[in-house]
């Protein structure tokens, strides 16, 4: 019995030892390109030696990382991932299900040259654009960007690849107007390259005024007709507040008073026919109370608008 146990233990120990040896038999990848201390472009190709038994590689460049599957031992930094000027550390982990082996760490420098030209994405060739649009463009190896918009007094500095034109932030766009814009991509040393330009048209205003040449009341232009190419207000109300007041005063209040009168008559009939039945009497009281509350809410609705405006600090006209 002892011999059998000894034999089994020996076999199991041998299998575990062999498995451990093979699990650790993952060579260290060797970095090839870019050479340690070299100067490269903002989109370099990174190469390293192929390591057998590797299932995937983990590539690290500065604070960025990429998982490269399929045994490929190279990676090209895309234009959308372009590196900013500066010095970077990089290395590679070769990994499989048993673990990883790490390469040495090398450095390279991205030279501070003139950035490539960014590509504008939006708005480009569009119409009916919001008066507070978001301008977007492709990322290049730039330290910062300048956005130029026609009819703006100066260029707008940003460190992102987008710019939100909010009302009052950098000025505001006008309704129904053609605009053109382009972007400068600049290095820290103010070496810049320009994108091509794009044009767009903002949407026409439909309330609080009228398109150029129209009626100042926010409705249709004088004469009741709407010029071709313009969007005119089909309602007789100049703003949303007037529309809500008209709905309350001309519809809800008359209908509410009529319905309340009918409900009061029904409640009275229930009282009369209850004949001492407490359940019918309670039902009649509930109908009268709910009707009175509903009628009060409708009658106070007009004043509620003014109260909300005073609380929210909204203008009254």
Secondary structure, 3 states (H helix, E strand, C coil): CHHHHHHHHHHHHHHHHHHHHHHCCCCCCCEEECCCCEEECCCCEEEECCCCCCCEEEEEECCEEEEEECCCCEEECCHHHCCCCEEEEEEEEEEECCEEEECCCEEEEECCCCCCCCCEEECCCEEEECCCCEEEECCCCCCEEEEEECCCCCCEEECCCEEECCCCCCCCCCCCCEEEEEEEEECCCCCEEECCCEEEEECCCCCCCCCCCCCCCCCCCCCCCCCCCCCCCCCCCCCHHHHHHHHHHHHHHHHHHHHHHHHHHHHHHHHHHCCCCHHHHHHHHHHHHHHHHHHHHHHHHHHHHHHHHHHHCCCCC
